[in-house]
Amino acid sequence: MLKLVGATGFRTFRNVWMLEELGVSYEHVLAGPRSPEANAGSPFGKIPSLCDGEFVMYESAAINTYLGDKYHSAAPSGVTDLVPTAGTQARGRYEQATMCIMSELDAQGLWIHRKHEALAHIFGACPTAVEHAKTHTARTISILAGDLRRQGPYLLGPGFTAADILFVHCCNWAETIGWGEAWTTALREDDADMQALARYLGLCRARAAYERTKAKKIAESGNS
């Protein structure tokens, strides 16, 4: 059986959602960063990590791509196209989207806020870096929202993929730190990209697997 390590309130949310979409049986070990369980699965002591027998992975986007490939033709839920086939143009667009989200949105935007504001007591406060990160996050989301408007309803076109899981999670993250005003407050009628993003988020969040994942996160929070 697959074993996923990490509390759902962190980036582990992405992998729980993926597993719920696939309908795959898995053991979920609730653990925080730098816990013994996290240290066992990641050389950085971070979460999540995934154990598939003796094989261990520790990057959330890579884990989802692995799961999508592994269950591409055999997902118990019948959802088998969350990651496009390798060597196709669709796969190229998928890899482009996931790398953009992870490098431009997660690492250069949202994580800078967490590192230098939310965790300033550890890494040091740097308001200028956080302000630049906010601007960069807004620009990146705007670019991806433009893709949605032109080719939606999902990030890569008509079908929901694991790239949407990453993007929605990052949008959720942005909202929790007050960086989601562009699509959560009163939208201008002429802002077609943000209108498209708001519709997209509603569509993705209405998925049954997302609702189950959110329920897990809430339940864990209530038990902590």
GUKEDO-442656 format. One record per residue: residue number from 0; residue in three letters; x, y, z negated of N, C-alpha, C in turn. Coordinates in steps of 0.02 Angstrom, whole numbers, plus 50000, padded with zeros to 5 digits. Each point is the difference from the previous one (the first is absolute). Layout:
<rs>
+-----+------+--------+---------+-------+---------+----------+-------+--------+---------+-------+
: pos : code : n.east : n.north :  n.up : ca.east : ca.north : ca.up : c.east : c.north :  c.up :
+-----+------+--------+---------+-------+---------+----------+-------+--------+---------+-------+
: NUM :  ALA :      X :       Y :     Z :       X :        Y :     Z :      X :       Y :     Z :
...
+-----+------+--------+---------+-------+---------+----------+-------+--------+---------+-------+
</rs>
This chain:
<rs>
+-----+------+--------+---------+-------+---------+----------+-------+--------+---------+-------+
: pos : code : n.east : n.north :  n.up : ca.east : ca.north : ca.up : c.east : c.north :  c.up :
+-----+------+--------+---------+-------+---------+----------+-------+--------+---------+-------+
:   0 :  MET :  50042 :   49940 : 50000 :   49958 :    50060 : 50000 :  50044 :   50063 : 50000 :
:   1 :  LEU :  49976 :   50051 : 50032 :   50034 :    50064 : 49999 :  49995 :   50030 : 49930 :
:   2 :  LYS :  50052 :   50035 : 49980 :   49999 :    50036 : 49936 :  50019 :   50073 : 50012 :
:   3 :  LEU :  49954 :   50045 : 49983 :   50012 :    50071 : 50007 :  50013 :   50030 : 49931 :
:   4 :  VAL :  50054 :   50037 : 49995 :   50020 :    50030 : 49936 :  49991 :   50076 : 50004 :
:   5 :  GLY :  49964 :   50027 : 49953 :   49992 :    50073 : 49997 :  49929 :   50021 : 49984 :
:   6 :  ALA :  49994 :   50051 : 49959 :   49935 :    50028 : 49984 :  49970 :   50033 : 50061 :
:   7 :  THR :  49935 :   49994 : 50009 :   49966 :    50024 : 50060 :  50001 :   50076 : 50004 :
:   8 :  GLY :  50010 :   50035 : 49946 :   50002 :    50073 : 50001 :  50061 :   50029 : 50034 :
:   9 :  PHE :  50049 :   49959 : 50017 :   50059 :    50023 : 50035 :  49995 :   49982 : 50074 :
:  10 :  ARG :  50057 :   49997 : 50035 :   49999 :    49981 : 50071 :  49974 :   49930 : 50010 :
:  11 :  THR :  49997 :   49960 : 49947 :   49972 :    49933 : 50003 :  49929 :   50001 : 50028 :
:  12 :  PHE :  49965 :   50057 : 49992 :   49932 :    50007 : 50027 :  49998 :   49979 : 50072 :
:  13 :  ARG :  50052 :   50018 : 50038 :   50002 :    49985 : 50072 :  49999 :   49924 : 50013 :
:  14 :  ASN :  50037 :   49964 : 49958 :   50005 :    49928 : 50010 :  49939 :   49962 : 49975 :
:  15 :  VAL :  49971 :   50024 : 49945 :   49937 :    49971 : 49976 :  49947 :   50009 : 50054 :
:  16 :  TRP :  49995 :   50059 : 50028 :   49951 :    50013 : 50053 :  50011 :   49954 : 50059 :
:  17 :  MET :  50063 :   49992 : 50021 :   50016 :    49956 : 50056 :  49979 :   49928 : 49986 :
:  18 :  LEU :  50016 :   49975 : 49941 :   49982 :    49932 : 49982 :  49925 :   49991 : 49996 :
:  19 :  GLU :  49965 :   50051 : 49975 :   49928 :    49997 : 49997 :  49969 :   50000 : 50070 :
:  20 :  GLU :  50029 :   50038 : 50046 :   49977 :    50000 : 50069 :  50008 :   49930 : 50031 :
:  21 :  LEU :  50057 :   49969 : 49987 :   50014 :    49934 : 50029 :  49961 :   49944 : 49967 :
:  22 :  GLY :  49979 :   50011 : 49938 :   49964 :    49948 : 49964 :  50046 :   49944 : 49977 :
:  23 :  VAL :  50063 :   50017 : 49988 :   50050 :    49950 : 49981 :  50003 :   49993 : 49924 :
:  24 :  SER :  50007 :   49939 : 49977 :   50007 :    49988 : 49928 :  50069 :   50024 : 49976 :
:  25 :  TYR :  50002 :   50033 : 49943 :   50064 :    50023 : 49975 :  49996 :   50009 : 49924 :
:  26 :  GLU :  50058 :   49993 : 49969 :   50006 :    50015 : 49929 :  50022 :   50072 : 49994 :
:  27 :  HIS :  49968 :   50037 : 49956 :   50017 :    50071 : 49991 :  50028 :   50010 : 49930 :
:  28 :  VAL :  50064 :   50017 : 49997 :   50034 :    50012 : 49937 :  50002 :   50075 : 49988 :
:  29 :  LEU :  49965 :   50023 : 49950 :   49998 :    50072 : 49985 :  50064 :   50019 : 49963 :
:  30 :  ALA :  50036 :   50046 : 50030 :   50064 :    50022 : 49971 :  50016 :   50069 : 50024 :
:  31 :  GLY :  50036 :   50038 : 49959 :   50021 :    50066 : 50019 :  50071 :   50001 : 50024 :
:  32 :  PRO :  50024 :   50057 : 50026 :   50069 :    50005 : 50022 :  50049 :   49986 : 49944 :
:  33 :  ARG :  50054 :   49967 : 50017 :   50055 :    49983 : 49955 :  49980 :   49954 : 49943 :
:  34 :  SER :  49944 :   49968 : 50008 :   49981 :    49947 : 49953 :  50040 :   49937 : 50018 :
:  35 :  PRO :  50003 :   49951 : 49957 :   50035 :    49938 : 50018 :  49973 :   49969 : 50064 :
:  36 :  GLU :  49934 :   50003 : 50010 :   49971 :    49972 : 50061 :  50022 :   50039 : 50062 :
:  37 :  ALA :  50001 :   50067 : 49994 :   50022 :    50042 : 50056 :  50074 :   49988 : 50015 :
:  38 :  ASN :  50041 :   49996 : 49948 :   50071 :    49989 : 50010 :  50014 :   49933 : 50033 :
:  39 :  ALA :  49958 :   49951 : 49987 :   50009 :    49934 : 50029 :  49985 :   49999 : 50075 :
:  40 :  GLY :  49955 :   50045 : 50021 :   49979 :    49999 : 50070 :  50033 :   50053 : 50044 :
:  41 :  SER :  50032 :   50050 : 49970 :   50030 :    50054 : 50038 :  50066 :   50020 : 49970 :
:  42 :  PRO :  50052 :   50007 : 50040 :   50064 :    50022 : 49973 :  49998 :   50072 : 49975 :
:  43 :  PHE :  49948 :   50037 : 50019 :   49992 :    50069 : 49977 :  49956 :   50003 : 49937 :
:  44 :  GLY :  49971 :   49944 : 49980 :   49955 :    49999 : 49943 :  49935 :   50034 : 50014 :
:  45 :  LYS :  49981 :   50005 : 50065 :   49939 :    50034 : 50019 :  49945 :   49950 : 50015 :
:  46 :  ILE :  49940 :   50025 : 50007 :   49943 :    49960 : 50022 :  49971 :   50032 : 50063 :
:  47 :  PRO :  49970 :   49956 : 50041 :   49984 :    49930 : 49992 :  50057 :   49955 : 50024 :
:  48 :  SER :  49991 :   49935 : 49987 :   50039 :    49948 : 50033 :  49952 :   49942 : 50014 :
:  49 :  LEU :  50018 :   49961 : 50050 :   49959 :    49942 : 50020 :  50043 :   49939 : 50002 :
:  50 :  CYS :  49977 :   49947 : 49968 :   50034 :    49936 : 50002 :  49958 :   49951 : 50041 :
:  51 :  ASP :  50030 :   49973 : 50051 :   49969 :    49948 : 50041 :  50044 :   49938 : 49994 :
:  52 :  GLY :  49985 :   49960 : 49949 :   50046 :    49946 : 49984 :  50065 :   50029 : 49973 :
:  53 :  GLU :  50056 :   49981 : 50031 :   50065 :    50026 : 49979 :  50017 :   50066 : 50035 :
:  54 :  PHE :  49960 :   50020 : 50048 :   50013 :    50061 : 50039 :  49970 :   50060 : 49963 :
:  55 :  VAL :  50040 :   50053 : 49992 :   49979 :    50058 : 49962 :  50010 :   50063 : 50043 :
:  56 :  MET :  49949 :   50045 : 50000 :   50004 :    50064 : 50033 :  49982 :   50055 : 49950 :
:  57 :  TYR :  50026 :   50062 : 50013 :   49988 :    50052 : 49951 :  49986 :   50069 : 50030 :
:  58 :  GLU :  49979 :   50006 : 50061 :   49979 :    50064 : 50029 :  49928 :   49993 : 50024 :
:  59 :  SER :  49956 :   50046 : 49978 :   49929 :    49991 : 50011 :  49981 :   49996 : 50074 :
:  60 :  ALA :  50028 :   50043 : 50042 :   49983 :    49999 : 50071 :  50025 :   49936 : 50033 :
:  61 :  ALA :  50061 :   49980 : 49982 :   50028 :    49938 : 50028 :  49959 :   49939 : 49978 :
:  62 :  ILE :  49978 :   50001 : 49938 :   49959 :    49945 : 49974 :  49936 :   49994 : 50042 :
:  63 :  ASN :  49967 :   50055 : 50014 :   49938 :    49997 : 50038 :  50011 :   49977 : 50071 :
:  64 :  THR :  50055 :   50021 : 50031 :   50016 :    49976 : 50067 :  50013 :   49925 : 50000 :
:  65 :  TYR :  50037 :   49976 : 49950 :   50012 :    49928 : 49993 :  49935 :   49962 : 49992 :
:  66 :  LEU :  49956 :   50024 : 49957 :   49937 :    49966 : 49990 :  49957 :   50000 : 50063 :
:  67 :  GLY :  50001 :   50056 : 50036 :   49962 :    50004 : 50062 :  50025 :   49951 : 50052 :
:  68 :  ASP :  50066 :   49993 : 50005 :   50029 :    49951 : 50046 :  49986 :   49929 : 49978 :
:  69 :  LYS :  50008 :   49987 : 49936 :   49992 :    49932 : 49974 :  49929 :   49974 : 50010 :
:  70 :  TYR :  49951 :   50043 : 49991 :   49930 :    49979 : 50005 :  49966 :   50027 : 50062 :
:  71 :  HIS :  50040 :   50014 : 50051 :   49972 :    50030 : 50061 :  49946 :   49957 : 50032 :
:  72 :  SER :  50009 :   49934 : 49997 :   49950 :    49956 : 50032 :  49966 :   49954 : 49951 :
:  73 :  ALA :  50011 :   50013 : 49935 :   49973 :    49953 : 49951 :  49977 :   50033 : 49936 :
:  74 :  ALA :  49976 :   50061 : 50004 :   49976 :    50033 : 49939 :  49933 :   49969 : 49980 :
:  75 :  PRO :  49994 :   49979 : 49936 :   49937 :    49970 : 49978 :  49939 :   50045 : 50011 :
:  76 :  SER :  50010 :   50065 : 49997 :   49944 :    50047 : 50008 :  49978 :   50007 : 50072 :
:  77 :  GLY :  50043 :   49977 : 50046 :   49985 :    50010 : 50071 :  50028 :   50064 : 50027 :
:  78 :  VAL :  50025 :   50044 : 49957 :   50032 :    50062 : 50021 :  50072 :   49984 : 50017 :
:  79 :  THR :  50017 :   49999 : 50064 :   50065 :    49974 : 50021 :  50041 :   50050 : 50040 :
:  80 :  ASP :  49977 :   50061 : 50010 :   50035 :    50047 : 50042 :  50023 :   50062 : 49962 :
:  81 :  LEU :  50015 :   49992 : 49937 :   50022 :    50058 : 49960 :  50070 :   50024 : 50019 :
:  82 :  VAL :  50039 :   49956 : 50030 :   50066 :    50018 : 50026 :  50004 :   49974 : 50072 :
:  83 :  PRO :  50011 :   50044 : 50048 :   50002 :    49978 : 50070 :  50057 :   49951 : 50014 :
:  84 :  THR :  49992 :   49962 : 50052 :   50050 :    49950 : 50020 :  50066 :   50032 : 50017 :
:  85 :  ALA :  50055 :   49969 : 49977 :   50067 :    50026 : 50014 :  50014 :   50001 : 50075 :
:  86 :  GLY :  50036 :   50051 : 50022 :   50018 :    50005 : 50070 :  49949 :   50034 : 50044 :
:  87 :  THR :  49944 :   50022 : 49970 :   49948 :    50034 : 50039 :  50005 :   50076 : 49988 :
:  88 :  GLN :  49970 :   50038 : 50046 :   49998 :    50072 : 49990 :  49961 :   50018 : 49937 :
:  89 :  ALA :  49948 :   49961 : 49986 :   49962 :    50013 : 49939 :  50044 :   49992 : 49938 :
:  90 :  ARG :  50044 :   49950 : 50002 :   50046 :    49990 : 49943 :  50049 :   50059 : 49995 :
:  91 :  GLY :  50023 :   50024 : 50057 :   50044 :    50057 : 50000 :  49967 :   50061 : 49968 :
:  92 :  ARG :  49937 :   50011 : 50016 :   49963 :    50057 : 49971 :  49989 :   49988 : 49926 :
:  93 :  TYR :  49988 :   49938 : 49981 :   49991 :    49984 : 49929 :  50064 :   50014 : 49961 :
:  94 :  GLU :  50057 :   49977 : 50026 :   50064 :    50011 : 49966 :  50015 :   50075 : 49996 :
:  95 :  GLN :  49985 :   50036 : 50054 :   50010 :    50072 : 49999 :  49959 :   50034 : 49946 :
:  96 :  ALA :  49936 :   49981 : 49995 :   49956 :    50030 : 49951 :  50023 :   49984 : 49929 :
:  97 :  THR :  50016 :   49937 : 49987 :   50020 :    49981 : 49932 :  50065 :   50033 : 49979 :
:  98 :  MET :  50048 :   50005 : 50047 :   50063 :    50032 : 49982 :  49991 :   50074 : 49990 :
:  99 :  CYS :  49957 :   50031 : 50039 :   49986 :    50071 : 49991 :  49968 :   50012 : 49931 :
: 100 :  ILE :  49952 :   49959 : 49983 :   49966 :    50008 : 49936 :  50049 :   49990 : 49942 :
: 101 :  MET :  50042 :   49949 : 50005 :   50045 :    49986 : 49945 :  50056 :   50051 : 49994 :
: 102 :  SER :  50027 :   50023 : 50056 :   50057 :    50046 : 49997 :  49979 :   50072 : 49994 :
: 103 :  GLU :  49951 :   50021 : 50039 :   49981 :    50071 : 50000 :  49950 :   50018 : 49945 :
: 104 :  LEU :  49952 :   49954 : 49988 :   49946 :    50016 : 49954 :  50015 :   49976 : 49929 :
: 105 :  ASP :  50017 :   49937 : 49993 :   50015 :    49972 : 49934 :  50065 :   50028 : 49972 :
: 106 :  ALA :  50055 :   49988 : 50035 :   50066 :    50015 : 49972 :  50016 :   50075 : 49999 :
: 107 :  GLN :  49986 :   50036 : 50055 :   50018 :    50070 : 50003 :  49947 :   50047 : 49974 :
: 108 :  GLY :  49941 :   49974 : 49988 :   49946 :    50042 : 49976 :  49978 :   49982 : 49929 :
: 109 :  LEU :  49961 :   49947 : 49995 :   49967 :    49982 : 49937 :  50050 :   49980 : 49946 :
: 110 :  TRP :  50051 :   49963 : 50018 :   50048 :    49978 : 49949 :  50040 :   50059 : 49972 :
: 111 :  ILE :  50013 :   50050 : 50041 :   50036 :    50059 : 49975 :  49960 :   50034 : 49945 :
: 112 :  HIS :  49934 :   50003 : 50009 :   49959 :    50028 : 49946 :  50005 :   49958 : 49937 :
: 113 :  ARG :  49993 :   49935 : 50008 :   50003 :    49957 : 49941 :  50068 :   50004 : 49966 :
: 114 :  LYS :  50053 :   50002 : 50040 :   50067 :    50000 : 49973 :  50017 :   50065 : 49964 :
: 115 :  HIS :  49982 :   50057 : 50030 :   50023 :    50064 : 49974 :  49946 :   50041 : 49965 :
: 116 :  GLU :  49939 :   49972 : 49994 :   49949 :    50033 : 49960 :  49971 :   49951 : 49949 :
: 117 :  ALA :  49968 :   49947 : 50024 :   49970 :    49953 : 49953 :  50053 :   49965 : 49956 :
: 118 :  LEU :  50059 :   49987 : 50029 :   50054 :    49967 : 49963 :  50059 :   50047 : 49990 :
: 119 :  ALA :  49985 :   50064 : 49995 :   50054 :    50049 : 49992 :  50041 :   49989 : 49938 :
: 120 :  HIS :  49970 :   49970 : 49949 :   50037 :    49987 : 49938 :  50055 :   49948 : 50010 :
: 121 :  ILE :  49996 :   49962 : 50056 :   50050 :    49950 : 50015 :  50048 :   50025 : 50054 :
: 122 :  PHE :  49972 :   50027 : 50054 :   50040 :    50018 : 50058 :  50016 :   50075 : 50004 :
: 123 :  GLY :  49968 :   50039 : 49959 :   50011 :    50072 : 50002 :  49949 :   50036 : 50042 :
: 124 :  ALA :  49977 :   50058 : 49976 :   49950 :    50039 : 50037 :  50034 :   50036 : 50058 :
: 125 :  CYS :  49964 :   50002 : 50056 :   50025 :    50036 : 50059 :  49941 :   50028 : 50038 :
: 126 :  PRO :  49971 :   50056 : 49977 :   49940 :    50027 : 50030 :  50007 :   50015 : 50075 :
: 127 :  THR :  50058 :   50023 : 50021 :   50009 :    50015 : 50071 :  49994 :   49938 : 50043 :
: 128 :  ALA :  50030 :   49945 : 49977 :   49996 :    49937 : 50037 :  49928 :   49976 : 50003 :
: 129 :  VAL :  49964 :   50007 : 49945 :   49930 :    49978 : 49997 :  49957 :   50041 : 50048 :
: 130 :  GLU :  50013 :   50065 : 50003 :   49961 :    50043 : 50045 :  50013 :   49982 : 50073 :
: 131 :  HIS :  50063 :   49987 : 50017 :   50016 :    49978 : 50068 :  49968 :   49932 : 50014 :
: 132 :  ALA :  50000 :   49956 : 49951 :   49970 :    49934 : 50009 :  49925 :   50007 : 50013 :
: 133 :  LYS :  49967 :   50046 : 49966 :   49929 :    50010 : 50011 :  49986 :   50024 : 50071 :
: 134 :  THR :  50041 :   50047 : 50024 :   49992 :    50024 : 50069 :  50012 :   49944 : 50050 :
: 135 :  HIS :  50052 :   49960 : 49987 :   50016 :    49944 : 50045 :  49945 :   49948 : 50000 :
: 136 :  THR :  49972 :   49986 : 49942 :   49945 :    49953 : 49995 :  49940 :   50023 : 50041 :
: 137 :  ALA :  49982 :   50064 : 49993 :   49943 :    50028 : 50036 :  50011 :   49995 : 50076 :
: 138 :  ARG :  50061 :   50014 : 50021 :   50015 :    49997 : 50072 :  49995 :   49928 : 50026 :
: 139 :  THR :  50028 :   49953 : 49962 :   49999 :    49930 : 50021 :  49929 :   49974 : 50003 :
: 140 :  ILE :  49960 :   50015 : 49950 :   49930 :    49977 : 50000 :  49962 :   50032 : 50058 :
: 141 :  SER :  50015 :   50063 : 50015 :   49967 :    50033 : 50056 :  50016 :   49966 : 50066 :
: 142 :  ILE :  50063 :   49980 : 50008 :   50020 :    49965 : 50062 :  49963 :   49933 : 50006 :
: 143 :  LEU :  49997 :   49963 : 49946 :   49966 :    49935 : 50001 :  49924 :   50009 : 50008 :
: 144 :  ALA :  49973 :   50053 : 49971 :   49929 :    50014 : 50009 :  49984 :   50017 : 50072 :
: 145 :  GLY :  50047 :   50033 : 50034 :   49991 :    50014 : 50071 :  49997 :   49936 : 50041 :
: 146 :  ASP :  50042 :   49951 : 49981 :   49998 :    49935 : 50033 :  49931 :   49967 : 49990 :
: 147 :  LEU :  49975 :   50006 : 49939 :   49934 :    49971 : 49985 :  49946 :   50032 : 50043 :
: 148 :  ARG :  50002 :   50065 : 50006 :   49948 :    50034 : 50039 :  50002 :   49978 : 50074 :
: 149 :  ARG :  50061 :   49991 : 50026 :   50007 :    49984 : 50071 :  49987 :   49926 : 50016 :
: 150 :  GLN :  50016 :   49956 : 49954 :   49998 :    49929 : 50017 :  49965 :   49956 : 49948 :
: 151 :  GLY :  49966 :   50029 : 49951 :   49969 :    49963 : 49945 :  49950 :   49948 : 50022 :
: 152 :  PRO :  49961 :   49974 : 49953 :   49990 :    50028 : 49933 :  50055 :   49984 : 49950 :
: 153 :  TYR :  50045 :   49952 : 50017 :   50054 :    49983 : 49955 :  50066 :   50028 : 50027 :
: 154 :  LEU :  50053 :   49993 : 49962 :   50063 :    50032 : 50017 :  50028 :   49976 : 50066 :
: 155 :  LEU :  49991 :   49936 : 50015 :   50027 :    49973 : 50063 :  49946 :   49989 : 50053 :
: 156 :  GLY :  49940 :   50024 : 49987 :   49947 :    49992 : 50049 :  49937 :   49969 : 49971 :
: 157 :  PRO :  49969 :   49954 : 50037 :   49936 :    49973 : 49978 :  50002 :   49952 : 49942 :
: 158 :  GLY :  50059 :   49969 : 49986 :   50004 :    49950 : 49948 :  50037 :   50021 : 49938 :
: 159 :  PHE :  49975 :   49980 : 49942 :   50033 :    50013 : 49936 :  50063 :   49957 : 49995 :
: 160 :  THR :  50056 :   50030 : 49977 :   50062 :    49963 : 49992 :  50033 :   50016 : 49933 :
: 161 :  ALA :  50055 :   49966 : 49987 :   50037 :    50013 : 49939 :  50029 :   50070 : 49998 :
: 162 :  ALA :  50008 :   50032 : 50058 :   50022 :    50070 : 50000 :  49948 :   50045 : 49967 :
: 163 :  ASP :  49937 :   49983 : 50008 :   49947 :    50039 : 49967 :  50004 :   49992 : 49924 :
: 164 :  ILE :  50018 :   49941 : 49977 :   50007 :    49990 : 49928 :  50052 :   50048 : 49972 :
: 165 :  LEU :  50058 :   50005 : 50033 :   50052 :    50046 : 49977 :  49977 :   50072 : 50001 :
: 166 :  PHE :  49968 :   50019 : 50055 :   49980 :    50070 : 50008 :  49947 :   50020 : 49949 :
: 167 :  VAL :  49950 :   49958 : 49991 :   49947 :    50016 : 49952 :  50029 :   50004 : 49929 :
: 168 :  HIS :  50045 :   49954 : 49983 :   50030 :    50003 : 49934 :  50038 :   50065 : 49990 :
: 169 :  CYS :  50037 :   50022 : 50051 :   50036 :    50063 : 49994 :  49952 :   50059 : 49995 :
: 170 :  CYS :  49945 :   49997 : 50036 :   49950 :    50054 : 49994 :  49969 :   50000 : 49930 :
: 171 :  ASN :  49988 :   49940 : 49972 :   49976 :    49996 : 49931 :  50049 :   50032 : 49952 :
: 172 :  TRP :  50063 :   49984 : 50010 :   50054 :    50027 : 49958 :  50001 :   50076 : 50004 :
: 173 :  ALA :  49995 :   50025 : 50062 :   50000 :    50073 : 50009 :  49941 :   50032 : 49963 :
: 174 :  GLU :  49943 :   49968 : 50002 :   49941 :    50028 : 49966 :  50010 :   50002 : 49925 :
: 175 :  THR :  50032 :   49949 : 49972 :   50008 :    49998 : 49927 :  50046 :   50055 : 49974 :
: 176 :  ILE :  50044 :   50026 : 50043 :   50046 :    50053 : 49978 :  49978 :   50069 : 50026 :
: 177 :  GLY :  49939 :   50003 : 50028 :   49973 :    50064 : 50022 :  50024 :   50023 : 50068 :
: 178 :  TRP :  50025 :   49953 : 50041 :   50024 :    50017 : 50066 :  49951 :   49980 : 50056 :
: 179 :  GLY :  49938 :   49986 : 49981 :   49952 :    49978 : 50050 :  49946 :   50050 : 50016 :
: 180 :  GLU :  50012 :   50063 : 49984 :   49948 :    50051 : 50009 :  49975 :   50006 : 50072 :
: 181 :  ALA :  50045 :   49989 : 50047 :   49983 :    50010 : 50070 :  49943 :   49955 : 50024 :
: 182 :  TRP :  49992 :   49942 : 49968 :   49946 :    49955 : 50022 :  49950 :   49984 : 49945 :
: 183 :  THR :  50012 :   50022 : 49939 :   49953 :    49986 : 49945 :  49956 :   50059 : 49983 :
: 184 :  THR :  50022 :   50060 : 50017 :   49959 :    50059 : 49986 :  49959 :   50018 : 50062 :
: 185 :  ALA :  49965 :   50056 : 49998 :   49957 :    50019 : 50056 :  50042 :   50005 : 50064 :
: 186 :  LEU :  49983 :   49959 : 50049 :   50039 :    49998 : 50061 :  49974 :   50051 : 50050 :
: 187 :  ARG :  50047 :   50034 : 50033 :   49980 :    50046 : 50052 :  49973 :   49962 : 50060 :
: 188 :  GLU :  49949 :   50026 : 50030 :   49970 :    49966 : 50057 :  50047 :   49995 : 50059 :
: 189 :  ASP :  50049 :   50045 : 50003 :   50047 :    49999 : 50056 :  50062 :   49957 : 49986 :
: 190 :  ASP :  50003 :   49970 : 49941 :   50058 :    49959 : 49983 :  49984 :   49927 : 50017 :
: 191 :  ALA :  50004 :   49983 : 50063 :   49979 :    49934 : 50023 :  50044 :   49944 : 49971 :
: 192 :  ASP :  50064 :   50014 : 49992 :   50045 :    49948 : 49974 :  49982 :   49981 : 49929 :
: 193 :  MET :  49988 :   50050 : 49957 :   49983 :    49984 : 49931 :  49930 :   49969 : 49994 :
: 194 :  GLN :  49955 :   50020 : 50045 :   49935 :    49968 : 50002 :  50008 :   49926 : 50017 :
: 195 :  ALA :  50043 :   49986 : 50048 :   50012 :    49930 : 50019 :  50031 :   49961 : 49942 :
: 196 :  LEU :  50046 :   50032 : 49964 :   50032 :    49967 : 49943 :  49950 :   49984 : 49946 :
: 197 :  ALA :  49956 :   50047 : 49984 :   49949 :    49989 : 49949 :  49955 :   49942 : 50019 :
: 198 :  ARG :  49979 :   49997 : 50063 :   49958 :    49944 : 50023 :  50037 :   49934 : 49994 :
: 199 :  TYR :  50063 :   50001 : 50020 :   50042 :    49941 : 49998 :  50008 :   49973 : 49929 :
: 200 :  LEU :  50014 :   50044 : 49953 :   50009 :    49978 : 49931 :  49936 :   49969 : 49973 :
: 201 :  GLY :  49943 :   50030 : 50016 :   49937 :    49971 : 49979 :  49989 :   49931 : 50029 :
: 202 :  LEU :  50018 :   49991 : 50063 :   49993 :    49936 : 50034 :  50044 :   49946 : 49968 :
: 203 :  CYS :  50063 :   50017 : 49987 :   50046 :    49952 : 49970 :  49982 :   49983 : 49928 :
: 204 :  ARG :  49979 :   50051 : 49962 :   49984 :    49989 : 49930 :  49934 :   49962 : 49990 :
: 205 :  ALA :  49961 :   49994 : 50053 :   49938 :    49962 : 49996 :  50011 :   49926 : 50012 :
: 206 :  ARG :  50060 :   49980 : 50018 :   50015 :    49930 : 50011 :  49996 :   49961 : 49935 :
: 207 :  ALA :  49973 :   49940 : 50004 :   49990 :    49960 : 49939 :  50066 :   49985 : 49966 :
: 208 :  ALA :  50053 :   49987 : 50038 :   50065 :    49985 : 49971 :  50028 :   50060 : 49963 :
: 209 :  TYR :  49989 :   50060 : 50026 :   50022 :    50060 : 49965 :  49962 :   50008 : 49934 :
: 210 :  GLU :  49935 :   49989 : 50002 :   49960 :    50007 : 49940 :  50022 :   49951 : 49946 :
: 211 :  ARG :  50017 :   49938 : 50020 :   50024 :    49951 : 49951 :  50067 :   50022 : 49971 :
: 212 :  THR :  50043 :   50027 : 50043 :   50066 :    50023 : 49976 :  49993 :   50059 : 49952 :
: 213 :  LYS :  49956 :   50046 : 50017 :   49988 :    50057 : 49956 :  49973 :   49977 : 49933 :
: 214 :  ALA :  49955 :   49951 : 50002 :   49972 :    49973 : 49938 :  50054 :   49968 : 49956 :
: 215 :  LYS :  50048 :   49966 : 50032 :   50056 :    49970 : 49963 :  50041 :   50055 : 49966 :
: 216 :  LYS :  50013 :   50053 : 50037 :   50039 :    50056 : 49973 :  49965 :   50031 : 49939 :
: 217 :  ILE :  49935 :   50011 : 50007 :   49962 :    50030 : 49945 :  49999 :   49953 : 49939 :
: 218 :  ALA :  49991 :   49935 : 50012 :   49998 :    49952 : 49946 :  50068 :   49997 : 49963 :
: 219 :  GLU :  50054 :   50003 : 50037 :   50066 :    49999 : 49969 :  50012 :   50063 : 49959 :
: 220 :  SER :  49977 :   50057 : 50026 :   50008 :    50063 : 49965 :  49962 :   49999 : 49934 :
: 221 :  GLY :  49941 :   49969 : 50002 :   49959 :    49997 : 49940 :  50028 :   49953 : 49948 :
: 222 :  ASN :  50042 :   49952 : 50022 :   50030 :    49952 : 49954 :  50067 :   50021 : 49974 :
: 223 :  SER :  50027 :   50056 : 50029 :   50068 :    50020 : 49980 :  49999 :   50044 : 49938 :
+-----+------+--------+---------+-------+---------+----------+-------+--------+---------+-------+
</rs>
